[in-house]
Amino acid sequence: MPELGPRLTETIRIKAGQFGIPAPLIEAMALVESAGRLFAIRHEPDYRWLWNCATSQPFRRLSDEEAASARPPADFVVPKGWPSNAATEWMGQKTSWGPLQVMGAVAREHGYAGALPELCSELGVYNGCLHMDRLRARWFGGYGWAGVVAAYNAGSVRVGVAGEFQNQAYVDKVRKALGCPFSQL
């Protein structure tokens, strides 16, 4: 697996430290999410969880047709003076940004009001660590770091019939990139 550059490693160390998250865990996630590429982006057209920037609440449930559309529904609006129009915001919230591949909608949920491409910077590392911190508060007690990592990838912890996470392959990739069991963090 590739290594992170010294600037990204230092940024991760600082931002992870702000939240009390082990920097090696965030480094491993950056390797898995983006191969450590600062300017990584990935549009995820079927992503369904969006944020209503006008009300600061989750956007309503999307129909299948709406979720598949490249155009936002008429009630997906952005506030006046926002850094994007509704169509750009629609696409941006359904895109993952930067080395930790933070979804635009997740950044909005956590209060980020800037232009979404700016998440391909230290802002993206900060927002990824902020999201991990909030997931840790919810899932760490019952599932440890493995559960927090699973929730980062899937939005919540989802355990399958065999007792493994439904996205166990992702969790295993992060653990492998980490180079030690999650229990050693």
N, C-alpha and C positions, 0 to 999 in steps of 0.2 A: 504494500500500500504506500502511496506517496507520503512525503512528510510536509508539514506545514512550514511556511516561511517564517523567519524570525519575527517579522512585524506582526503577522497574524497570531503567532504563538504568544507574543507579549500582550497584544490586545486581549486575547482570551484570558490570559493570566490575570490581567487587571479587572476585566468585566466579571469573570467568574468569581474573583475575590470579593467584589462588591456585594455579591449575593451569597457568599459562603458556599459556593458550589465547587467541587474539586475540578481544577483546571484540566487535568488529564481526561476527565469525562467529556468536557466540552470539546477538547482537541479531538478525541476519538469520534465524537458526533460530527464535527466539521469534516473530518476525513471521510466518513460514511456518507454524509449528506451531499457534499460538493467536491470531494477530493481536495478540500482546502482551497478551492478557487473563490477568491473574494467576490468576483463579478458573476458568479453562477446565478442563472435564473431558469425557472422551469414553469411553464404555464400548465395548469392542471384544470382543463376545461370542465371536468365533471365534479369539481369541488363544490360542495353544497352549503357549507357553513359560512355565511357572509355577515358583515357588520353594517348596520344602518348608521352612517356618519351623521345624518341629520338629527337622530334621536339618541345616539350613543347607547343603542340597544342591539341585540341580535336582530338581523333581518329576518323576516318571516320565512316559513318553510317554502321551498321552491317546488314547483311542479316539475315533472320529468322534462317537459318541453322547455321550461325556463332554464333549468340547470344545464341543458345541452346547448342553449342558444349563445351565440357570441354577442348578442345584444341584451342589455338589461331590460327588465320589465319597467313600465312607466312609473311605478312607485319606488324604484331604486333611484333615489335622488341624493345629491351631495349639497352641502351648505354653500351659500354664496361665498366666493372668495377662496374656496377649497383649491388645492393644487392640481386637481384634475376634474374633468367633466364626468358625467355618469357612466358613459361607455368606457372610458379609460379606467375609471375606478372599478368597474365591474370586472374588467380583465385583470387589473392589478391585484385585486383581492383574491383572485383565483390563481395567483402566481406565487411561487416560493422564491425567495430572494436571498442572495448572499451565501456565505460559507455555512451557515446553520439552516439555510433554506426555510426561513420564517415565512409563513403564509401572510400575504398582505392583509387578509381579514383578521388574523391573529394580532398583527401589529396594531391595527385599528382598534381592536378590542382592548388592548393594553394602553390606549391613549395616544398612539403615534399619529400625528396629523400632517406630517410632511409628505413630500413626494415619495412614492413607494420605491422607485429605483435607488433612492439614497440608502436603502437597507443593504445595498451591496457595499458596505463600509463597516466601520466600527459600530455604527447604529444598528446594523443587523446582528452583530455579536451581542450587543447590549440587549436588544429585543429578544434574542434567543435565550439569553441567560435569565431575563425577566420572566419569560414564559416557563422555563425550567423551574424557576423559583416558585411560581404559582402552582405548577404541577406537583412539585415536591410537597407543598403544603397540603395538597389534596390526597396524594397517592403514596407518599413515602412510607407512612406508618403501616400500611397494609402490605406493601409490595416491594419496598426498598428501591434502590436506584434502578433496578431492572424494570420495575413497574413505571417509574417516572419516565424512563427512556421509551417504554412501550406507549405511554400516553402521549409523549412528544410526537411520536410518529402517527398515532391513530386518533388523537383527540381525547381519548380516555383509555383506561385499562379494560381490555376485553380478554377474558380468559376462556379458552376453548374447553371442549369436553375432556381432553386428556390432561387438563390442568396447566397447559402451557399458554402463553399469550397467543392470541390469534395472529399477531405479527412477530412471532418468535424468531423468524429468520432475520428480521431487522435488529431485534435485541441482540441476537447472537453476533451479527456483524459489528455492532458497536462494542460488545464485550471483546471480540477478537482484536479490533483496532485499539482498544484500551490496553490489552496485553495482560490483564489480570481479572480475577473475578470481581464483580461489583461489590461484594462484601469486603473487599480490601480497600475501598475508598474511604 
